[in-house]
């Protein structure tokens, strides 16, 4: 055998050995592709695409959008699971939950969170894509979640220098019908905390209470109750800052109605109906004459 043939075989063996070493820890991998789309009519929604300090209203119009989501997951032989996602969205979008017009999507691919999970807990990486646990503002870059017995712990952190919402943390504990949630956030404005307690009296009635101490503001205490029976739901809340709200709901089969009102006499009413085959009709109207109606699809 000449030297050139011998060298070629050695190179092939080296490449194959390197591939085996690189994939030795890989036990399974999976890629899931899903799609979604929606279309409909909107009028008078809050326009969140503007940069003014006042609330602008979007005019009458239609919205239509579509997207594809790629979810990748796998696991190593030593028990570490990992996930990643990429999504592509295009079109005009609305936020039916908040009666807001979100405007045009860029139509570009976006990277979702990358996670690693094991006996140590779950690490999540998503640059400026992780919610602050106290304020829900999307500011964090990395988070860690684990459980210690009956206690669940989550910590979020923003690595950006001089971040306005650098760190947040949350601890949860459940025993019997009682559930406790302590949440805090450390930011340039100071420390904000909230303690929430819920108690399930039975299968249909739940009582709630929480105290919220935002940095530099007065503490707000809120008490509430909710019940669900035969498809009818009622939820009420009242706080010591003279705010309150009442939410009613009715669900039967794939059809649902909701109505909510607060201390400002502002109200919202929505209806949804499952059409089958992954299609859902939804419509809503509020006290400011904002309306929307359309159909969404899941593929």
C-alpha positions, 0 to 999 in steps of 0.5 A, a space after each residue: 500500500 503506498 503512502 497516499 492510500 495509507 494517509 487517506 485511510 488514516 484521515 477517514 478514520 480520524 474524521 469518523 473517530 472525531 464524529 463519534 466523540 462529538 456525538 457520543 453524548 447525544 441520546 435523542 433529538 427532535 425538531 417540531 414545526 408548527 404554524 399559525 395565522 389569523 385575519 380579521 377586522 379592527 377599529 379603535 384599538 390602542 396603537 402601540 406602534 407610536 412613540 408619543 406619550 399619549 395613547 393614540 388610536 388606530 383607525 379602522 382596518 384589517 389585520 392578517 398574519 402568518 408564522 412558522 415556529 421551529 422547536 428543537 429539543 434533544 437530550 444527552 446520555 447523562 440526562 441533560 435536556 436542551 431546547 431551542 426555537 426559531 420563529 418567522 412571523 409576517 403581517 399585521 398583528 393585534 393584541 386581543 387581550 389588551 385591545 391593542 394594535 401591534 402593527 406590522 411584524 418585520 417578517 424576519 426570523 427570530 431566535 427564541 430561548 435556549 434552555 438546558 435542564 437536568 437535576 440541577 434545574 433549568 438554565 434559560 438564555 434569551 437576550 432581552 427576552 426573559 420577563 422580569 419576575 416582578 414587573 413582567 417587563 422583558 428585560 432579562 437575558 438569563 434565568 435559573 429555576 430549580 426546586 428544593 423540596 416543596 419550594 420552587 426558586 427562580 432567578 432572572 438577571 440582565 447582564 447589561 451594565 446599569 440595567 434599570 431592572 437588573 435582577 429579579 427572584 421568585 419563591 413559591 411554596 404550596 401546602 394543602 390548599 395554600 399557595 404562597 408566592 414571594 417575588 422581588 426585583 432589584 433595580 436602579 429605582 430600588 427594591 420592589 416586592 410582592 407577597 401573594 397568598 391563595 387558599 382553595 376553600 374547595 373545588 370551586 372557590 378560591 380566596 386570594 390576597 397580596 401586598 405589593 410594595 413597589 420601589 418609592 411607592 406606597 404599599 398596595 394590599 389587594 383581596 379577592 375571590 373567585 368561583 367556577 360552577 357549571 361553566 359560570 365563573 366569577 372573580 372579584 378583587 378590591 385594593 386599598 388604593 380604591 381600585 377594584 374589578 369584577 370579571 364574569 365568564 361563561 363557557 359551554 363546549 367550545 364557546 366562551 363569553 367574558 365580561 369585565 368592569 373596574 372602578 373607572 366604569 371601563 369594561 370589556 366583553 369578548 367571545 370565542 368559539 372553536 370552529 374545529 380543525 384548529 380554527 377559532 373565531 374571536 370578537 371583542 368590544 370595550 367601553 371606548 368603542 374599540 372592536 375586533 373580530 376575526 379567525 385564527 388558525 393553528 397548523 
